[in-house]
Amino acid sequence: MDKTVKTSRMISRRRAGQAIIEFVVVMGVLLATLAMITLFLSVQREHGDRVLRLVASEYP
């Protein structure tokens, strides 16, 4: 009986450790995705500003 209690405790600790690792991996992926979206939006905004300056220029 004592052995089964130890085994169940070890399994629950492994599951808790696995959940923490999964959480960290998912959080990393979400932060990387957020960074890529932010970079994409800033590049698009700069490009739009460049186009507006070219359109508004009074070059003959």
N, C-alpha and C positions, 0 to 999 in steps of 0.2 A: 504494500500500500504506500509506503514511504517513497518507493521508487516512482510510482505513477504520479505522485504529487510533484516530485522534482521534475519529471518529464513534462508535465503540463505547465509548470512554471517556466521551464526553458522554452517551450513552444510559444507561450504568451509573450515572453521577452523577445523572441525572434520576430514575432508578428509586429510587436511595437517598434522594433528596430527597422523592420521592413517598411512600416508605415512612415516613419520619419524620413527614411531614404527616399521613398516615393514623393513625399511632400517637398523635400529639398530639390529633387529633380524637376518636378512640375513647376515649382517656384522659379527655378533657374530658366526653364523654357519660357515661362510667361514674361520674365524680366527681359530676356533676350528678344522676344517678339515685340515687346513694348519699345525697346531701344531701336529696333529696326523700323518700326512704324514711325517713331519720332524722327529718325534720320531721313526716311523717305519724305515725310511731310515738310521738313525743313528744306530739303533739296528742291522739292516741287515749288515751294514758296519763293526761293531764290530764283528759280528759273522763271516763274511768273513775273517777278519784279523786273528781271532782265528784259523780258519780252515787252512789258509795259513801257520801260524806258526807251526801247528801240522804236516802238510805235509812236511815242510822244515826242521823239526827237525831231528837230526841224531840219534834218539833213535833206538837201534837195534831191 
